[in-house]
């Protein structure tokens, strides 16, 4: 009898023995960038599609995704989480992306800038603070996997967006475009319109009169606006665009205006006072304005009053009349 050689038996056993290997996620480049996950077999899964990920594996997937976007020069978006002042004069903004904070220097947040090594002007500080919570787009400038640090630039993303939409002539008067609200304060709504930071005055925000644009919109909102005009600023060498949100729809107050009866009195809120002209929003859902009131003192913004309608102008979308009395002055008993 002859015995099989031990070497062959060892090879046979080796073939039957299950292979084991380390399971780290890897980053490969074939026809395109892709993520490959290696399973070490120590997890009992429901099926091939429903395996689940551990916290460490989820973090690895996110960083692989960040590296892929860095090499592909993709435009990403995230929520502005903080504006921090470091030892230098220039603040640093942190944008949250997939659970990772991307650091963007304040000098890389806008098209306009201030001199290096100087304290940012008050205007820039207010703009940055007002953008907290807004969704902003950016491109990655660098990725440090060892120290888990990511740097980006919003300015680079703005330039690429403008080259795609404005320089190619795709943005023309009459079309509607999607805009990101990046700041809402007072009578001005600031939006990022396809790579161009643009201010929309209150009169073009809504058919409804209001006391503050923050009552309607907040940073992070997505709105649709109609392009009213497109131009070019020779001083900044940037395109300009005039937008209107209210022109994307018909005036919804027309029905409410038709129901108003001249001579009747309605409850209203004072939304603003400009040069003795008082703007009001009737509780019935219509706008009104007047310069007349029967009290000793002029009503102020946010006061509630009684308003007697004298006439209705459907073309201008408002009612005219007189304020008969003040129901309550805003903040008097606070």
C-alpha positions in Angstrom: 0.0 0.0 0.0 1.1 3.4 -0.8 0.3 6.4 1.3 -0.5 9.8 -0.3 2.1 12.3 0.1 1.7 14.6 3.0 2.2 17.6 0.8 -0.8 16.8 -1.3 -2.9 16.1 1.7 -1.9 19.5 3.1 -2.8 21.2 -0.1 -6.2 19.4 -0.1 -6.9 20.5 3.4 -5.7 24.0 2.7 -8.2 24.2 -0.2 -11.1 23.0 2.0 -10.1 25.4 4.9 -12.1 28.6 4.6 -10.0 31.6 3.9 -9.9 34.6 6.2 -8.8 38.1 5.4 -9.0 41.6 6.9 -12.2 43.4 6.1 -11.2 47.0 5.7 -13.2 49.1 3.2 -11.0 49.9 0.2 -11.1 52.6 -2.4 -10.6 51.4 -6.0 -10.5 53.1 -9.4 -11.6 51.2 -12.4 -13.8 52.7 -15.0 -15.0 55.0 -12.2 -14.4 55.5 -8.5 -16.2 53.0 -6.4 -16.3 51.7 -2.8 -15.6 48.0 -2.0 -16.5 46.5 1.3 -14.8 43.3 2.5 -16.8 41.1 4.9 -14.8 39.1 7.4 -17.7 36.7 8.0 -18.0 37.5 11.7 -21.5 39.0 11.3 -24.6 36.9 10.8 -26.6 38.7 8.1 -30.2 38.6 7.0 -29.1 38.3 3.3 -26.5 39.7 1.0 -28.3 43.0 0.6 -29.1 43.6 4.2 -25.9 43.3 6.1 -25.7 46.6 8.0 -22.6 48.5 9.0 -20.8 49.1 12.2 -20.0 52.6 13.4 -16.3 52.2 12.3 -17.4 50.9 8.9 -19.9 53.7 8.4 -17.2 56.2 9.1 -14.9 54.5 6.6 -17.6 54.7 3.9 -18.1 58.4 4.6 -14.4 59.2 4.3 -14.1 57.1 1.1 -16.9 59.2 -0.3 -15.2 62.4 0.7 -12.0 61.3 -1.0 -13.9 60.3 -4.2 -15.5 63.7 -4.3 -12.2 65.4 -3.8 -10.6 63.7 -6.8 -13.6 64.1 -8.9 -13.9 67.9 -8.1 -17.6 67.6 -7.4 -19.7 70.3 -5.9 -21.1 69.3 -2.5 -23.6 70.8 -0.1 -24.0 71.0 3.6 -25.4 73.0 6.5 -23.4 75.9 7.9 -22.9 74.8 11.5 -20.6 77.4 13.0 -18.5 80.5 12.5 -15.5 80.4 14.7 -12.8 83.0 15.4 -9.4 81.5 15.7 -6.1 83.2 16.6 -6.0 84.8 13.1 -8.2 87.7 12.1 -10.2 85.7 9.6 -13.0 83.5 11.0 -13.4 79.9 9.9 -16.7 78.4 9.0 -17.7 74.8 9.6 -20.0 73.1 7.2 -21.5 69.7 8.2 -21.3 67.1 5.4 -22.3 63.5 6.1 -21.4 64.0 9.8 -18.0 65.5 9.0 -17.2 69.2 9.5 -15.6 70.8 6.5 -13.5 73.8 7.3 -14.0 76.8 5.0 -12.0 80.0 5.6 -14.2 83.2 5.7 -12.2 84.5 2.8 -13.5 81.6 0.7 -17.2 82.2 1.5 -18.1 85.1 -0.8 -17.1 86.5 -4.1 -16.1 89.8 -2.5 -13.4 89.9 0.1 -11.5 92.1 2.6 -7.7 92.7 2.9 -5.8 89.8 4.3 -4.4 89.9 7.8 -7.1 92.4 8.8 -10.2 92.1 11.0 -13.2 91.4 8.8 -15.6 94.4 8.5 -18.8 94.5 10.4 -20.8 93.8 7.2 -19.0 90.5 6.6 -19.4 89.4 10.2 -23.2 90.1 10.0 -23.4 88.2 6.7 -21.6 85.2 8.2 -23.7 85.1 11.3 -26.9 85.5 9.3 -26.0 82.5 7.2 -25.9 80.0 10.2 -28.2 77.1 9.4 -28.2 77.8 5.7 -27.4 75.1 3.1 -24.3 76.1 1.2 -22.4 74.5 -1.7 -18.7 74.1 -1.7 -15.8 72.2 -3.4 -13.1 70.4 -1.5 -9.6 71.9 -1.4 -7.9 69.2 0.6 -8.4 66.0 2.6 -6.1 64.8 5.5 -7.1 61.3 6.3 -4.5 60.9 9.0 -5.8 63.8 11.1 -9.4 63.6 9.7 -9.4 67.2 8.5 -11.2 68.5 5.4 -10.9 71.9 3.9 -13.2 73.5 1.3 -14.1 76.6 -0.6 -17.6 78.0 -1.3 -16.1 80.6 -3.7 -14.9 77.8 -6.0 -18.5 76.3 -6.1 -20.0 79.7 -6.9 -17.6 80.2 -9.8 -18.4 76.8 -11.3 -22.1 77.3 -11.0 -22.0 80.7 -12.7 -19.9 79.4 -15.5 -22.5 76.7 -16.1 -25.6 78.9 -16.0 -24.8 82.5 -16.5 -21.8 82.5 -18.9 -23.6 80.0 -21.1 -26.7 82.2 -21.4 -29.1 79.7 -19.7 -30.4 82.3 -17.2 -32.7 84.7 -19.1 -35.6 86.9 -18.1 -38.9 85.0 -17.7 -37.6 81.6 -16.6 -37.9 80.3 -13.1 -34.9 79.0 -11.1 -34.3 77.3 -7.8 -32.6 79.3 -5.1 -31.2 78.5 -1.6 -32.1 81.0 1.2 -28.9 81.9 2.9 -30.1 84.9 5.0 -33.4 86.4 6.1 -33.4 89.7 7.9 -35.7 92.7 8.0 -36.9 93.6 4.5 -34.2 91.7 2.6 -34.1 88.0 1.6 -30.7 86.9 0.4 -30.5 83.8 -1.8 -27.9 81.9 -3.7 -29.2 81.9 -7.2 -27.2 79.3 -9.2 -23.9 80.5 -8.0 -24.8 84.2 -7.5 -25.7 85.7 -4.1 -28.7 87.9 -4.7 -30.8 90.1 -2.5 -34.6 90.1 -3.0 -36.5 93.0 -1.4 -39.6 92.4 0.6 -41.9 93.8 -2.1 -40.8 90.9 -4.4 -40.9 88.2 -1.8 -44.6 87.7 -1.4 -48.0 89.2 -2.3 -48.8 89.2 1.4 -47.4 92.1 3.4 -45.5 91.1 6.4 -43.4 92.6 9.2 -40.2 90.6 8.6 -39.0 88.3 5.8 -38.0 85.9 8.6 -41.8 85.3 9.2 -41.9 83.5 5.9 -38.5 82.1 5.2 -35.4 81.0 7.0 -31.8 80.0 6.1 -31.8 76.5 4.6 -35.1 76.9 2.7 -35.4 76.2 -1.0 -37.5 78.6 -3.0 -38.5 79.1 -6.7 -38.0 82.6 -8.1 -38.8 84.2 -11.5 -35.9 86.0 -13.3 -37.0 89.5 -14.0 -33.8 90.9 -15.4 -30.2 89.8 -16.1 -27.2 92.2 -16.4 -23.5 92.6 -15.8 -21.7 94.6 -13.1 -18.5 96.1 -14.6 -17.1 97.0 -11.2 -17.2 93.5 -9.7 -17.0 91.8 -13.1 -19.9 89.6 -12.1 -23.4 89.0 -13.5 -26.4 90.5 -11.8 -29.9 89.1 -11.6 -33.2 90.6 -10.4 -35.6 88.0 -8.9 -39.1 87.8 -7.7 -40.7 85.0 -5.7 -44.2 86.4 -5.8 -44.3 86.6 -9.6 -44.1 82.8 -9.7 -47.8 82.7 -8.8 -51.0 84.7 -9.1 -52.0 87.1 -6.4 -54.0 85.0 -3.9 -55.5 88.1 -2.2 -57.8 88.9 -5.1 -60.6 86.7 -3.8 -60.3 88.3 -0.3 -60.3 91.8 -1.8 -63.5 91.1 -3.7 -65.2 90.1 -0.4 -64.4 93.5 1.3 -67.3 95.8 1.8 -66.6 99.6 1.7 -67.7 101.2 4.9 -67.0 98.0 7.0 -64.4 97.8 9.7 -61.8 95.0 9.8 -59.2 93.8 12.3 -55.6 94.4 10.9 -51.9 94.3 11.8 -49.6 97.2 11.0 -46.7 95.6 8.9 -44.7 98.8 8.4 -44.6 102.6 8.5 -42.7 104.5 5.9 -42.8 108.3 5.6 -46.3 108.6 7.3 -47.6 105.8 5.0 -49.0 102.9 7.0 -49.0 99.4 5.6 -51.5 96.9 7.0 -52.5 93.2 6.6 -56.2 92.6 7.2 -57.2 89.5 9.1 -59.4 88.5 6.2 -56.3 88.0 4.0 -55.9 91.3 2.1 -53.3 94.2 2.0 -54.2 97.8 2.8 -52.5 101.1 3.2 -53.4 104.5 4.5 -52.1 107.8 5.8 -55.1 108.5 8.0 -55.9 107.6 11.6 -58.2 108.9 14.2 -55.9 108.5 17.3 -53.6 111.0 18.8 -50.5 109.0 18.1 -49.5 107.2 14.9 -49.7 103.4 15.0 -46.4 101.6 14.9 -45.1 98.4 13.4 -46.8 95.2 14.7 -49.7 97.2 16.4 -53.1 95.7 16.0 -55.8 98.1 14.8 -59.3 98.5 13.5 -59.3 99.5 9.8 -62.3 100.9 7.9 -62.3 100.2 4.2 -63.1 103.2 1.9 -62.2 101.7 -1.5 -60.7 98.6 -3.1 -58.2 98.6 -6.0 -58.1 95.1 -7.6 -55.4 96.0 -10.1 -53.0 97.2 -7.4 -54.1 94.4 -5.1 -54.9 96.5 -2.0 -57.6 98.4 -0.1 -57.6 102.0 1.1 -59.3 103.5 4.2 -58.7 104.9 7.6 -57.6 103.5 11.0 -60.3 104.1 13.5 -58.6 102.9 16.7 -55.7 100.9 18.2 -56.6 97.5 19.6 -53.2 97.0 21.2 -49.8 98.5 20.9 -47.1 96.0 20.3 -44.9 95.5 23.4 -46.7 98.0 25.6 -47.5 95.5 28.4 -44.5 93.2 27.9 
